[in-house]
Amino acid sequence: MKFFLGYFALVFCLSNCATQIEQSKPNIVYVLTDDQGYGDLGCHGNPWIQTPNLDNLQSESVTFTNFHVGTTCAPSRSGLMSGNNCNRVGAWHTIMGRSMLSDRFRTLPQYLQEAGYSTGIFGKWHLGDNYPYRPQDRGFDEVLVHGGGGVGQTPDYWNNDYFDDTYFLNGEPQKYEGYCTDIWFEESIKFIKKSKEMGEPFFAYIATNAPHGPYHVPQKYIDMYSGNENIPNPNFYGMITNVDENVGKLEKALEEMGLRENTIFIYMTDNGTSSGANFDKGGQVVKGFNADMRAKKGSEYDGGHRVPFFIRFPKSMEIAKQSFSQLTSYVDFMPTVLDLLGIESKADQKFDGLSLKPLLTKGSDSSLDNRILVADTQREEWPKKWKNASVMQANWRLVNNKELYDLAKDPSQKENLIEQFPEKGAELSQGYENWWESIQEDIKKENYLHVGAKQENPVILTAHDWHSKEAPPWNQNHIREDFIGNGHWLIKVEESGKYKIKLFRWAPSLMKAMNENVKVGDPVEGGTPYNEGIGATFSAAKLKIGDLELSSSSLPNPAYFEFEMALESGPNQLQTWLTDINGKERGAFYVQLEKL
């Protein structure tokens, strides 16, 4: 009897000790907002915006004042999740099949998951809507996201407009009541509570789609800023204040659950402001506030890619609150988190970024002094050399290989010093050449959408990911207006066999006849409803996959054309054509492929 009592006591002790070890690992809350710039915060000198909770977080955090990301959404997110430059990992655009994070790279949540963390994402992913690029394929245990790069984009659930929407919960559509940002935070708090109850450390990634347009927000937030002639877009500021209120609610929840003192709280934004200021043709502010920076989202000037970055550490980690002005980057984020947590990267995992742990723990790191980083805006089928590029070193910026600025003296980038400092210009230019050469092999490697995979069968492809010469119909108003255009998808057939393929004009969830109109959207606070959707009568359809081509002039169902085709495993190219009774051609906006 004594043996059994001792045995059970040992088992209980080991189990309890394991739980305590797991709980001693610091939790991570990571809030990433969308299109909010460095100047869109009260703590950064903005005299009009109300962000008391974020201002307070900043006052308690280590801050980075020379921190840079990509100039648009997906490029930044790809680097944050991989530790590598967006061009290297295949996400140099936000659409056109160039916004997916290559599955050749392991992600931060995959490492955290393997280290015993419960991982959850709430909001915007924008690194792929199909296997193997979805968040549930990349290390997240719990996934609640909208589709594409924003609510209402083509991959998103039909008719989503920020209010009372249907989002994707672990891949399945789920209806929610309320405003999008409120839902992301509310559901993240539930996830945190569940993780606590299970005794697991957590990584809660709250990636809001706000304040990205369309600028829909409850009216009370608009009213806070309406009538102020200094504010270009009251809705935009209102969306940020709503985010701020939710940060306050999250802070309160962490406190009430007793988690605040063992949680790393990270706040950041994904690119420069989209609507916090108006600019002249040269990118100088004429209305609003931009913290003395030139230009905004999408620009190679600092206003396009310099963003806030705050980290509040638990007292137990003994990292002092301080501010760093060293040049740092989104590619440093993942190696820093892993290093702080004592998680080793795989031998074959290389990072463009550096761990900032030496800087955080020692207060300085000479390896950062002369590093050269690149921020660029490609938005092309293939990256082009020197396209909209900023080469950075400390406070120096070489822009497009033609303009040189010293931001220590000229934060608004007004005085071009290229003739006064030719040696510095040449040094930065050579730094760019070295970087460009280093990414050449990687940018040639395509990201294929997998079909016939057990993880996602059937699979629905959307025109958001067309490879095309011009921008595809990436949001639902484009679909509603019967966009005329076409493109192809890059696919990888996982398993040889027979496939059923359906070509849709409307979102498959609607099962709407192709020639039917779709009604105007519901009224929405802070914006205008969706336009009426225009149906079309089609006389023929064509499907081409590689060298295989099929045509049809009959509809088995009013909502789609249907084909069956035997496909061989491997990479391929898929394109469709729908011809209406007037002879106009366009691609099918949605294609469903199912392995039979």
N, C-alpha and C positions, 0 to 999 in steps of 0.2 A: 504493500500500500504506500509505504514511504517512497518507493521508487517511482510509482506513478504520479504521486503528488509532486515530487521533485521534477519529473519529466514535464508535466504540464506547466509548472512554474517557469521552467527554462524556456519552453515554447512561448509562453505569454511574454516573458521578458524580452526574448529575441524579437517577437512581433512588435511589441511596444517600442523597443529601441529603434527598429527599422522605421516605424511611423514617425518617431521623434526626429530621426535623421532627415527624412523626407520633408518634414515640416520646418526643419531648421534651414533648408535651402531657401534663399530669398525668392519671393514671388516677383513677378514682373507684370506691371500694367504699362501698356504702350499705346498712347493716344497719338494718332496721325490724322491731321485734318487735311482737307483737300482744297487747294487754291488759296489758302490763307498765307499772306506774305509776312515778312519780317516786321513790317510796319503796322500790321493789323492787330496790334496789342497795346494796351495802355502802358505796360511796363517798358515798352520800347519807344515811348514818347508820343504815341498817338493821343491827341488831346480830346478826341470825341468818342472813341469806342469804349464800351463798358465791358471789361474783362477782369473783374476783381478776383475770381478764383484762379485764373491762369497767372495773374500778376502775383498772387500770393505763392503759387507754386514756384514761380521764377525766383522769388525772394528766398525760398528754402532750398534751391537747387544749385548744382554745378551747371554753369551755362557756357555755351560756346557762341562767340559773337562773329566768328569767321567760318561758319559751317555751311557747306554747299551740297546741293542735291542735283538731280536732273532738272531740266527746264519745264518738263511736263510730267503727268501723272505716272504712267506705267514705267517709264525709264527710271524714275526715282525709286519706285517700289521694287523693281527688279534688283537694283543695287543694294537696297536695304535688306532684302531677304537672302541675298547671295554673297555679299561682300565683294562684288565685282562690278566693273563698269557696265552700264546698260548695253552698250554696243557689243561687248564681249558675250553677253548672255542672250542676245537676240531680241531685246525689247527696247529698240530705239524709236518706236512710234507708239501711238495709242490705239491704232486700228490697223487694218490691212494685213492681218496675220503677223504683225511685227510688234505685238504687245505681250507676247508669251515668254515667260522665263524658262529657258531651255532646261529640259529634264537631265541634262548632263551635269547640272550643278545642284549640290545638296543645299537645302535651305536652313535657315535659322530654326524654324519650328521642328524640322526633322531632327536636328541635334538635340533640341530641348526635350522632345518627345522621348528620345532614346535615353535621356538622362533622368527620366522619371517625372517630367513635368506634364501636367494636364494642359493642353493647348487649345485655345479657342480664338476664332476670328469673328468680328462683328462689324459688318458694313461693306467696305469696298476692297476687293481683291485686285482686279484689273490686270491679272497676269495669266489669263487663260480661262475659258469657260468650258472647255472640254478636256477629257482625259488625254494625256497625263499631267495637265497643267492646273487643274482645279485645286483649291486650297486643301480639300480632303485627300488629294493625291500627294500633297507636299508637306505633310506633317501636322495637320490640324485635326484634333479629335472632335471638336465641335465647330460647325461652320454655319453661320447665318449671314448671307450676303445677298446683294443685288447682283444682276448680271452686267457684263461689260464694264465700261469705265464710268458709269453714272446711272442713277435711277432714270428710267425712261429710254435708255439706249436699246438698240436692237436685240441684244442677247437677254435683256431684262424681261421680267414677266410683263405681259401685255397690259397697258394702261396704268402702270405704276406712275405716280405723280408726287411722291413724298408723303402723302397722307393715306392712311388705311390701305397700305399696299400689301402685295403678296411677294414674299422673299423666299430664297432657297435655303431651307434648313436641312443641312446634311444632304443636299442634292435634290430635295423634294420641295415643291411649292407649298408654302404655309402662309395663310392670311394673318395679318396683324392689324390691330387698331391703334391709331395714333400717328404722330409725326416721326419720320425716319430716324432722325438723330436721337430722339427720346427712346426709340425702340432699341437702337444699338446699345445704348448705355444701360437700359433696363435689363436687357437680356444678358449683357456682360456681367452685371451684378449677380444675376441668378447663377451664372456659370461660376463665378468666384465663390459664391456661397456653397455651391455643390462641391467644388474642389476642396474647400475647407472641411466640409463634412466628411469627405472621403480621405482626408489627411494627406492630400497631394499638393505639392507646390504647383503654381499655375503661371501660365503665360497668357494674359488676356490682351489680345491685339484689337483695339477699337479704332477702326479706320473709317472715319466718317466720310460720307460723300459731300457733306456741307463743308465750306460754303460754295462748292462747285455749282454752276448753273445747271438747270434753270433755277432762278433765285426764289424758290417757293419756301415760305416760312409763315408760321402763324402771325396774324395781323398785329398782335400786341408787340411783337418784336420790331415790326416795321414802324409802328407808331413811335417807338423810342427815338427814331432817327429822322423821321419825316420832317420836312420844314427846315432842316439845317443845310444851308446852301453850300457848306464846305464839304458835304458828304456826297460823293457821286452816286452811290447806290445804297439807299437805306436798307433794302432787303438783304444785301450782302453783309452789312454790319449786324443786322438782326440775326442772321444765321450764326454768326460768330458768337454773339451774346448767348444764344441758345446753347451752343456747344459749351460755353463757359459755365452756364448754369448746370449743365449735366456733369461737368467735371466736379463742380461743388457737391452734387448728389453722390457721385462716385467716391469722393474723399470722405464724405460722411459715412457711407456704407463701409468703407475700409476701416474707419475708426470704430464703428459699432461692432464690427466682426472681430475686432482686435488684431487686424492684419496690417495696419498702417506701419508699424515699426519693423515689419519684416518684408516690406514690399518696395522694390525699386519702381519708381514712377517716372516714366519717360514721356516727354511731349515734344512733338516735332510737326512740321508741315512739309508738304511734298513738292512745292515749287513756289515761285514768287506770286504776289497777289494777282488775282484776275480782275478785281473790280474795286480795289480800295483807293484808286487814284485814276485821274485822267492825265494823259500825256500829250506833249506836242510831237511833231514828226521825228524829232531827235531823241525821244524817250525821256524828256525832262518833265517833271510834274507840273501841271497847270492847275490842278484841283485835287484835293484830298491829301493823303499823307503816305509817304513811302520811305520814311527813315533816311532821307537824303540820297536814296539810290536811284539809279537810272533804269527805266523800263520795268517790265512786268513779266508775268508768266510767258514762257515760250522764247524769251530773249536770252542772248548770250551775255548781255550786260548783267551786273550783279543783282539788279532787281528781279531777274528771271530765276535765279538759283540760290541766292543767299537766304537762309531760313532760320527761324528760331530752333534751338535744340536745348532742352532742359532735362537734367536727370537729378531726381531727389533720391539719395541713398539712405538706407536704414542706418541708424547710428552704429549698429554692430559692425558695419563694413568700414567704419573709420575713414571715410573719404570726406574731406572738409569741403564746405560750401565755398566756391570760388568761381571766378570767371576767366575763361581762356580765350585769347585772341589768335592763337595759332591756326594756320590753315588746316581745316579738317573737312571730312567729306562723308557722304552717305555710305561709301564703300567701307568706311571704318566702323560702321555700326555693328555689323555681325561679328567681326573678329574681336571687337571690344567686349560685347556681351558674353561671348564664349570664354574669353580670357578672364573676365571678372568672376564667372561662375566656375572656373577651373575645368572647363570642358575642352578637351583636345579635338582639333579638327582632324579629319581623315588624312592619311599620308598623301593621297592624290588630290586633295582639295587645296587649291591655291587661291589666294585673295589678292585683289588689287589694293585693298585697304590695309590699314595698320591697326593694331590694337592700341587704344588710347589709355590702357591701364597704367603704363608708366607715367604718362602725363597726369592722370587722375591721382595716383598715389604718391608721386614725388614732386608734383607741381611744375615739372618741366620735362622736355624730351627733345634733345637736339636733333633727332632724326626727322623731326617735322619742319625744321627751320628752312631747308632748301628744297623740300619736296615739290614736285610739279604735278598739278592735277589739271584735268580737262573737263569742261562742261560744254556740251554742244546740243544743238537742236537739229535733228536729222529729218524726221517725218517724211521719209522716202522709202521706196522699196528696198534700196541698198544705200548704206551710208556713203556720203561724198566727202572727200578730203577737204578740210578747212571750211565746211559748211557751218555757218553760225556758231563759231567756236570761240571759247574763252580759255586761254591757257593761264593758269594761276600759280603763283609762287609768293607765299607770304601776302603782302599787300599789292603785289604787282599783278597786272592783268594785260595780256596780249590778246587783242580781239581781232579775229579774222586775219591774223598775220599782217595787219595794217595799222592798228592803233595800239598804243601803249599807255597805260595809266598807272599812277601811284595812288592807291586808295587811301594811304595814310594822310595824304595832303589833299586829295581830290576824290572824296567818296561818291560824288555824282558823275564821275567819269566825263568831265567836260574838256580837260586839257590833254591833248594827244602829245605824248613825249617821245614818239618813235624816233624823231630826228635828234633829240638831245641825248638819248641813251641807246644808241644802236647796238652796243654789246649786250645789254639786257634783252633787247628785242631778239637778237640772234640766239641767245641762250634759251629763251622760252620757245622760240620757233623750233630749235633742235629738240627740245623736250617734247614738243608735239609730234615731231617726226618719229621719235623713238616710240611714243605711245601708239601712234597710228600703225606703225609696223607691228607692234605687239598684238594687235587685235585682228590682223588680217586673216589668219587661219580660222579664228572663231566665227567671224561674221559670215563665212562661207557655209557654215553648218546650219541647215534649215531646221525649223521647228514644225513637225508634222502633227496634224490632228489624227488621232488613232481611231480607227473604226473596226468594229467586230471584237472589241476588247470586252472581257467579262465585266470589267469595272464600269462600263457604260455602253449598254446595248439595249435598245437602239441609241444612236447618237444623233443629235440635231445640230447641224452647222448653220450659222447665220451669216448674212452678208457683211456684218461687222468685220469678219475675218477674210473677206475677199482680198486676194492679191490683184491689184488693178493699177492702171496708170493714173487714175484720178480717185479722189476720196469716194469710198463706197457709201451706201446708205446706213450710217452707223447709229442713227437714232430713229425712234418710232414715228416721228413726224415725216421723215424721209420715206418710210414705208407707206405711210398714209397717203402721201402725195403721188404715189406710183412712180417712184424714181426710175428713170431710164438710164441704164448702165449695166455693166457686167464685170465679172472677175472670176478668178478660179480659186479653189481651195487646194492646199497641199495636204494630202492625206497619207496615212500609213495603214495599210490593211494588215491587221494583226494575224488573221487566220484565213487561209484560202477557203473558198466555198461560195454558196449562193447567197446573194444579198437582195433584200427588198429595199427599193429606193423610192422615196416620195418627194415630189417637188411642190412646194407651197408658195402661194402669193402672200397669204396672211399667216400670222403666227399659228403653229399647229395647235396650241391650246385652245384657240377660238373655234377650230373646225368650221370655218366660215367659207362659203362658196367664193370662188375666185372673183366672180363678177358682181358680188354684193358689195355695197358700201358699208363702211363701219361708222357708227354714230360718233358725233362730237364727244370729246371727253367731258367728265364732270367738272363743274367749277372748282377752282383751286385757289387757296389763299396765297396772295403774293404773286400770282401769275395768271396766265391765260390757259384755258383748257386745250387739250389736243384738238387739232383740226379734224374735220370729217375725213374718213379714209375712202379713197376712190377705188372701186373695184374695176376689173378689166376682164373682158371676154377673150379667152385665148383659143386659137385654132390649132396650135401645134406646140409640142415640147420636144426638146432634144437634150440628151444626156451624153456626156463624153467623159470617160475615165481612161486616161492613157490613150491607147489605140482603139479602145472599144467605144462604139458609138451606137446609141439607140434613139429612135424617134417615135412619137406617138401623136395621134390626133384625137384620141378619145379619153374622157375623164371617167375613171371607175367610181370616183366620188367627186362631187362639185368642188371640193376643197383642194384637190391635188391631182397631179399626174403620177402614175405609178409605173415603175419598171422593175424587172428582175434581171440580175446580171451575175454571172460567175466571175469572181475576182480572185486573183492570185495575191498571196501575201507579199508585202513590201511597200515601198514608197511609191506614190503616184500623184497625179494631178486630176482634179475633178472640176468640170464646168458644166453649166446648164444654160439653156436658152428657152424662153417662153415667148411665143410670137402671138400678138393679138390680131383681131380681125382687121385692123388697119395696117397690118404689116410691120408694126413696131416690135423690136426685140428688146428684152431685158433678161437678166438672170433671175432665177428663183431666189427669193430673199431668204428662204428657209429650206433646207434639205435634210430629210431624215433617212438614215441608213441603218438597216437592221440585218444582222447575221442570222440566217435561218437555220 
